[in-house]
Each structure stands twice: as structure tokens, then as C-alpha cells.
Amino acid sequence: MLAKRLPTILPPLTLQEALETTKIHSVAGKLPENSTLVSKRPFRSPHHTISDVALVGGGGIPQPGEISLAHNGVLFLDELPEFKRTVLEVMRQPMEERRVTISRAKVAVDFPASFMLMASMNPCPCGYYNHPERECTCPPGTVQKYLNKISGPLLDRIDLHVEVTPVAFNELSSIKPAEYSENIRTRVIAAREMQAERYKNNTGIYCNAQMSSKMLKEICIINTVGANLLKAAMEKLNLSARAYDRILKVSRTIADLAQSAEIKPEHLAEAIQYRSLDREGWAG
């Protein structure tokens, strides 16, 4: 349910994004009947039995895959460790380049693939590892083996790792009104407007996720307290250079959502805590 709600808090498609998305769906033959323009952000949720070609695209006559059909939208992979390892590994390059190149003997085709990846998984095969009340029944070593189905380089490319704890009955049955998606979307749009202003002189860049390492040093400036905090986290969690870049980008986005011109230590601390699967010994 949370995954399906994600597109509803994202900013509306710009005309350029709508045209790009419509082209891809038209080429793939996925354009709804009597529809001329895709006006909503795509949400794609392929089954874990999907093949490499179906995910990234290809075939005798190259066709866009699920990652291209999710361009400018959300690609949701439920039960991530159940996907074949080869299927997950082919996503690494498109996640970095934001496009996928299909090469054949007679032709090479570039398909755009600027998607937001969202994935879910159980902490272990029985589903009760780290549960506050129930004991995990998995044999020794099973949890680590289960998590090892997802490679470190792929996890490194995922910005946020959020552990979802069980919801108590009192909270489930509570009639306290929750925050509406419309309100969250307003904050997201305001943050995106800040980013659009920031990157107005950079062609093809309109959000923090797209900035280069060179731009990172100019835009994501942190004070001494923040630098010491990040240094301690890097050393304790043994984070990679890619994780360092992503923490800075996420902290810049958190600051934008708070309408803050600078990255404060609390924004940096929040970004660091979203690297939960990098913690040593997380899987016992």
C-alpha cells in the first residue's frame, strides 16, 4: 500500500516528462486506448519471476523493459531477494546512468530509465528477525545467506534503507487522523521548486539525485560539526565513496523539505540513519 501511494506525493509530470513517458509507452504498445498523453507518473510492479530481458528491455526487435516503462515514475520490486540475482545485477548500470543501452548485431538502442526504485523484503525467511516480541526460527547463518542474495553494490545504490517495525493494535485501531498525501505532496513540490531554482543553469539536471560529484562539493557544504559526524559514521559503518555521496544528496533533500538553505547536523544525522543495512552485524 505504501509503495502504491508513493506516486501520489511526487510532483506532477512536466510537459517534457509527459512526452518522454508517452513515447516509451507508445513504442512498447502499452499506451491506454484512446489516450494521447500519459499524465500520471508510472507505477510498475513486476513479479519476481521476471526475466532479465523483460526488466531491462531487449528482444530481436529491441523493446523497452520495465525499468524504461517506469521512467519518470516508480519501479516497485516486492520481495527483493526472491528475484533472480542476474535480474537484479543488470539494474546496476541503468541506476547509475539513468538509461539503458540495448546492443544487437545490426542496431544499438538507448532507452531512458530515470526511475525511482522502491523495494521491500523480509528480514529473514521466517520474517521474524529483529521482531520485538517473536523469536526468529531460522537456523544459524540463514539470515545472512538470505540477505546475501542482494549484492553489496546494489544495496549501495539504494539511498534509503528503512526498517519497518510491527504496528501495535492500538495504533491500527486508532481513529486519529493521519497526514494526507496532498499535504506531503505540497512539501515535496516546494522542495522540488528550490531544486529547480538551484539547477536552472545546468541542462538536464532538475533534482538533487542527478547532481554530479563535482557539483556535490559546491552545493552540499557542511559545517565542522556535520563533517565530524559524517567522518565518524564513515569510519564506524565502513561506508563506500558512493554511500558518502548518497548521504550528502539525501541530507540536501531533507534540508530542502525543511525549507533550509544550509545542511544542518540534524539533516545529516537523519540521512546517516537511513543506511541501516550498512550497519555491521545487522544480520547477526
Helices and strands as residue ranges (DSSP letters): H 2-9, H 15-27, E 43-44, H 52-56, E 57-58, E 63-64, H 66-69, E 74-77, G 80-82, H 85-89, H 92-97, E 99-103, E 108-112, E 116-119, H 142-147, H 152-156, H 169-172, H 181-198, G 208-210, H 213-219, H 224-237, H 241-257, H 265-273, G 276-278
